[in-house]
Amino acid sequence: MARRRFEARSELPGTAGELFDWHARPGAFERLAPGWEPVRLLERTGGIDEGARTVVEMRAGPLRKRWVAVHGKMEPGRSFLDRQESGPFAFWEHLHECLPGPDGCVLRDAIEYRLPLSPLSDLVAGWYTRRKLAKLFTHRHLVTRSDLSEHDAFAGKPRLRVAVTGASGLVGRPLCGLLSTGGHQVLRMVRRKPTGEGQVYWNPDAGEVDREGLEGVDVVVHLAGESIASGRWSDALRRRIRESRVQGTRLLVDTFDKLQRPPKALVCASAIGYYGHRGDTELDEDDPPAEDFLGTVCRDWEEAASRADEEFGMRVARLRIGVVLAAAGGALDRMLPLFRAGLGGRVGSGEQFWSWIGLHDLVRLFHRAILDEGFHGVYNATSPEPATNKEFTRVLASVLKRPALFPAPAPMLRLALGEMADALLLASARVLPRRTQQAGFRYDYPDLESALRFELGLFDERFEKPQITHS
């Protein structure tokens, strides 16, 4: 039975050696796995060396399938090979080549595969496989291009030891991958007894931190916090939301004072809930906090982080995060089923501003705040183009090629969600990232449509796609 061939080829910045090193370092899998593809890494031993083994779990609705790949011949600085040992294909062999190029390097992914029950399956599922491979490798090449540019911007800087709370979360996972592929050492702060290298124990509820594990860390990134969208805001949940942010941050800062070699910088998440409901007024980093629940939580959260600067002279950067667009979690992930079914629509009046940011650019912004010593103070982590909910609804429906005819009235949302509806869905905050842009940060996807298309893998002519051939 004939095998099919697929190839994706891109000219990228940097050298072939840098491209190879990017693939060889920990974190490459996390960077290459798209959010819309439900894949979980179960096992990885030996990196990309010959004989190394990678096991992933793929999901399609309620179904789960393991894919076991074993690496074959590896040519350092140039190429490596992996073959499917078991999985969804009858045969799969993937050659990754990192080649010199005229103005940088060339990434070439060459795959030979055969579908189960071929050739009958080629008639039924061949088109789907070709389309899915093209979508997947467009994403992979775009991410690799972006990461190489990010790492090149800081090529002259020393590699850092970075500790991250919330490392397994929506932002933490890809951020750790970006840091690791750049050659930085990442320490994940975990709330259970560490089970392997690269983990540091902390338990903010019990006020416990492994101080020895934080000795000599260069930067701490603080992302952990109770979800504010997990249900109606009972008194108990409000307390957890506040304490997980404020008390957790205070615990970290108190710990820094007890270290012989404390970190040089703290990069702490915050949120645009800081500003509260402000209608269509343009807001920037100099505007005051709201006096509502989220406003006071964010204010106290940021003040707890600022102590590291005021008392110990550490560089502290606080990133006020907007609505994060990601296919793997957050607001967009919750909206997608309704919109894909043609049941989406505006929320409330639709006139309220939603200040958003794509996950891809948010991770890049945290990366900059970690490595750029000029990042100090408050930065709005939002797109420079905030959108009303009505506009957001229109663009999302257009990208998905679905109607958006079913509004969610404000009274119904308040009845279902209580105070959370007003704070998260109906409040209007037109937030602009003035200090972020003044610091020189450039967005890969500053407009809503391009950000949604990237996060959902719906690429059009505006993206720099690889050259793809399929036979």
C-alpha positions, 0 to 999 in steps of 0.5 A, a space after each residue: 500500500 502506497 505511503 503518502 508524503 507531506 512536507 512543510 518548509 519555512 525560511 526562519 531567522 537565526 542559524 541552523 544550529 540555533 533552530 536545532 537547539 530550540 527543538 532539542 531543549 525541554 519545552 519544545 513540545 509545549 510550544 508546538 502543541 496548539 491549543 485547539 488540539 487536545 494533546 497531553 504529554 505523558 512521557 518524554 525520555 531522552 529528548 530527541 536523542 536516538 532511542 528517545 521515547 515520547 508518549 502523548 494522549 490525544 482526545 477526540 470528544 470522549 475518546 482517548 488515544 495514545 501515540 508512542 513515538 521513538 526517535 531514530 537517527 539524529 545528526 547533531 545541529 542538523 536533523 532528527 527522526 521519529 517514528 510511530 511505534 503505536 498510534 492512529 496511523 498505520 505508518 508514520 515517520 517524521 524527519 525534522 531538518 534544520 538547514 542553512 538558508 540564504 538569510 537565516 535557516 530553513 526548517 523542513 518537516 518531511 513526513 511519510 505516513 499511511 492511514 489505517 485501512 488504506 487505500 479505502 481510508 484515503 478516499 474517506 479521510 485523506 482530505 481531512 488528514 491533509 488539511 489537518 497536517 497543513 493547519 498543524 504545521 502552519 502553527 508549528 512554523 509560526 511559533 518557531 519563527 516567533 520564538 527564534 526572534 524572541 530568543 535572538 532579541 536577548 541572545 547577549 543576555 546570560 541565561 537565567 534561573 526562573 521560578 514560576 508559580 502557576 506553571 501548569 496553568 493557561 499562561 504558565 505552561 507555554 511561558 515555561 516552554 518559551 523560557 526552556 527553549 531559550 536555554 533558561 532553567 525553569 523551576 516550577 513551584 508546586 503545592 505538593 511534594 516535588 516528584 522530580 527535578 525542576 520543582 520547588 515546593 510552596 503551599 501558600 495556604 499553610 504559609 510554607 515555601 522551600 527556601 533552599 529551592 529558591 536560593 540563587 533564583 534570578 527571577 520569580 514569576 507569580 501567576 498563581 491564583 484562584 479562578 475568578 470565573 469558577 462559579 457564583 461569588 460566595 463569601 468563601 470563593 471571594 475569600 479564596 480569590 483574595 487570599 490566593 493572590 494577596 496572601 500568596 504574594 506576601 508569602 513570596 515577598 516575605 521569603 525573599 527577605 530570608 534568602 541569602 541570594 534573593 531574586 533580582 526581579 519579581 514579575 507578578 500577574 494582576 488584572 484589568 479588574 483593577 479599573 472596574 466599570 468605566 464605560 468608554 473612558 480610555 484607561 491607561 496604567 496611571 488610572 486609579 483602581 476601582 473601589 469594588 471587589 476586584 478593584 480592591 483585590 488587584 490593588 492589594 495584590 499589586 501593593 503586596 508585590 511592590 513591597 519587594 521593590 520598596 523594602 528590598 530594591 528588587 525590580 518588580 513588574 506587574 502585568 494587568 491582564 485583560 481577557 485572554 484569548 486561548 483555545 485551550 482555556 479561559 473565556 474564549 474556550 467557554 464561548 466556542 461551543 455555543 458559537 460553533 453551534 450557531 447559538 452565540 450572540 452579544 452579552 448584555 447590551 454589547 456596548 461594553 468594552 472587552 480589553 483582550 489579549 491573545 495568549 501568544 502575545 501575552 506569553 511573549 510579554 511575560 517573556 520580555 518582562 522577565 528578560 528586559 531589565 527596563 520593565 519596572 512598574 505597571 504594564 497593561 497586558 492588553 491589545 492596543 485595539 480593545 473591542 466592544 462585546 458587540 464587535 467581539 461577537 461579530 468578529 468571532 462569528 465571522 471567523 467561525 463562519 457562523 451566525 450570532 443571533 442569540 443574545 444573552 440578556 443582562 438580567 438572565 446573566 445576573 440571575 445565573 451568575 450574580 455579582 460575577 456577571 457584572 464584574 466579568 461580562 457586563 463591566 466596560 473597561 477600555 484599557 490601553 497598553 500605553 506603557 507596554 508600547 512605550 517599552 518597545 513591545 510589538 504585538 504579533 497579533 494586535 487586531 482581534 481577527 488575526 489573534 482569533 485566527 491564530 489561537 483557533 488555527 484558522 489561518 488565512 493570507 495574512 499569515 506567513 505560511 510554510 511552503 507545503 507539498 502533499 503527494 
